[in-house]
Amino acid sequence: MAPLKSLEQDHPHIDSSFQSFCASLGILSVEDFLLNDHYEFAAIAERQPNSERIKQGIREIFSIIDGQRQPLLNGMELLDDALRNKLVLSTGCDGIDLLLEGGLREGQLTELVGPSSSGKTQAEGRRLQNVMNNIFCQSVFDIFTMFRVLHQLESNMRSQRGPQMVRLIIVDSISSLITPILGGSGSHGHALMVSAGYLLKKLAHEHNLAVLVTNHTVGGEGGVPKPALGETWKSIPHVRLLLSRDRENNATTVSIVKHSSVASGTTASFVISGR
């Protein structure tokens, strides 16, 4: 999102004084502002000599954010958009395509959950084999780099002319980027996690993309594995698939945990060749 300094010319309350106050709290952009505790921010502002001016700047930022928000759609409008504009991309695996009623849906974020060596990356590879000459890979090792890559991708797609070039975004694995920022008692890490999920869903919806992410499992109650990232992330994916692998016969079972149109608990199996 935009640096605060870039808003100064069109928004007089976001002046150098307001920017200096925000900078003292580590807030340099609209995204930093969204990730901040607004109650604490307002309380600190209240103690400043120019508190009223700062509060005007805060209200102006909220106004900017609200102006950029997409209008709310009702259920019939969303259904109409899905029928007219959203397609289905084959995964390259007949069993998974049948399970998902065609494959990965454009406009949706699909999550593959499974322990190490369960076949998450190999399942992605089935899809990638069909488009191997049209792949752009970007190595990222932290969530902040991922934000930069996704924002740049969004900018490129907004400015491009002609037929849509990007059809699928894969993040392998989203949990390895988010888990390191979730430690401690603060809400900063969870805010970043929600922002990442929102950005991926926004890209999927606005540009008719399919988004596929992988998530590992951790030990749950009674030793039963459960998806990492916890309850906050649980509501973000449109589709959640759970993978398990039988190492003896190399068979992977995929179960639907969450889906907008397919019953939970439905399963399919496929065999992964090689290691």
TACORFEN-V622876 format. One record per residue. N is the residue number from 1. RES is the residue in one small letter. D_LAST is the distance of its C-alpha to the last C-alpha in Angstrom with 1 decimal. Layout:
BEGIN
n=<N;N>
res=<RES;RES>
d_last=<D_LAST;D_LAST>
END
This chain:
BEGIN
n=<1;2;3;4;5;6;7;8;9;10;11;12;13;14;15;16;17;18;19;20;21;22;23;24;25;26;27;28;29;30;31;32;33;34;35;36;37;38;39;40;41;42;43;44;45;46;47;48;49;50;51;52;53;54;55;56;57;58;59;60;61;62;63;64;65;66;67;68;69;70;71;72;73;74;75;76;77;78;79;80;81;82;83;84;85;86;87;88;89;90;91;92;93;94;95;96;97;98;99;100;101;102;103;104;105;106;107;108;109;110;111;112;113;114;115;116;117;118;119;120;121;122;123;124;125;126;127;128;129;130;131;132;133;134;135;136;137;138;139;140;141;142;143;144;145;146;147;148;149;150;151;152;153;154;155;156;157;158;159;160;161;162;163;164;165;166;167;168;169;170;171;172;173;174;175;176;177;178;179;180;181;182;183;184;185;186;187;188;189;190;191;192;193;194;195;196;197;198;199;200;201;202;203;204;205;206;207;208;209;210;211;212;213;214;215;216;217;218;219;220;221;222;223;224;225;226;227;228;229;230;231;232;233;234;235;236;237;238;239;240;241;242;243;244;245;246;247;248;249;250;251;252;253;254;255;256;257;258;259;260;261;262;263;264;265;266;267;268;269;270;271;272;273;274;275>
res=<m;a;p;l;k;s;l;e;q;d;h;p;h;i;d;s;s;f;q;s;f;c;a;s;l;g;i;l;s;v;e;d;f;l;l;n;d;h;y;e;f;a;a;i;a;e;r;q;p;n;s;e;r;i;k;q;g;i;r;e;i;f;s;i;i;d;g;q;r;q;p;l;l;n;g;m;e;l;l;d;d;a;l;r;n;k;l;v;l;s;t;g;c;d;g;i;d;l;l;l;e;g;g;l;r;e;g;q;l;t;e;l;v;g;p;s;s;s;g;k;t;q;a;e;g;r;r;l;q;n;v;m;n;n;i;f;c;q;s;v;f;d;i;f;t;m;f;r;v;l;h;q;l;e;s;n;m;r;s;q;r;g;p;q;m;v;r;l;i;i;v;d;s;i;s;s;l;i;t;p;i;l;g;g;s;g;s;h;g;h;a;l;m;v;s;a;g;y;l;l;k;k;l;a;h;e;h;n;l;a;v;l;v;t;n;h;t;v;g;g;e;g;g;v;p;k;p;a;l;g;e;t;w;k;s;i;p;h;v;r;l;l;l;s;r;d;r;e;n;n;a;t;t;v;s;i;v;k;h;s;s;v;a;s;g;t;t;a;s;f;v;i;s;g;r>
d_last=<41.8;45.1;46.5;49.7;51.7;51.0;52.6;55.9;57.7;57.5;57.6;60.5;59.6;56.4;58.5;58.0;59.4;56.9;54.0;55.2;55.2;51.7;50.5;51.9;49.4;46.5;46.8;46.6;45.3;45.4;41.8;42.9;45.8;43.7;41.5;44.7;46.4;49.3;51.6;51.4;51.8;54.9;56.3;56.1;57.6;60.5;61.5;61.9;65.3;64.2;62.3;63.6;62.4;58.9;58.8;59.8;56.9;54.5;55.9;55.5;51.8;51.3;53.3;51.0;47.9;49.5;50.5;47.0;45.6;44.9;47.4;46.4;45.6;46.4;44.2;45.8;45.3;41.6;41.2;43.1;40.9;37.7;39.2;40.7;38.3;34.8;32.4;28.9;25.8;23.3;19.7;18.6;17.5;20.5;19.9;19.9;22.7;24.7;24.2;25.4;28.2;27.0;24.4;24.8;28.5;30.3;32.4;30.0;27.5;24.5;22.4;18.9;18.9;16.3;15.2;12.6;8.9;10.8;9.6;12.7;11.6;9.5;12.7;14.7;13.0;14.3;17.7;17.4;16.6;20.1;21.9;20.2;23.6;25.1;23.1;24.6;22.5;24.3;23.1;24.9;24.9;27.6;29.2;32.2;30.4;28.7;32.3;33.5;30.8;31.4;35.2;35.1;33.0;35.6;38.4;37.0;36.6;40.2;41.6;39.8;41.8;40.9;37.9;35.2;32.4;30.0;28.4;25.4;24.8;21.4;21.4;18.1;19.0;22.7;22.7;21.9;24.9;27.3;26.7;28.4;31.6;32.1;33.6;37.3;39.9;40.6;39.7;38.6;34.8;35.0;37.2;34.7;31.9;34.2;35.2;31.6;31.1;34.5;33.8;30.6;32.4;35.4;33.5;31.9;35.3;37.6;35.5;33.9;30.3;27.2;25.7;22.2;21.3;18.7;20.0;18.5;20.2;22.6;24.5;27.3;30.3;29.9;26.4;25.1;22.6;24.2;23.4;24.3;27.3;29.7;32.4;33.5;30.4;30.1;32.7;31.4;28.6;30.0;26.9;24.6;21.5;19.8;16.1;14.9;11.9;12.3;9.6;11.6;11.6;8.6;11.6;12.5;16.2;18.1;21.7;24.5;26.2;28.5;29.6;32.9;33.3;30.8;31.3;29.3;27.3;26.3;22.7;20.3;17.0;14.3;11.1;8.0;6.8;3.8;0.0>
END
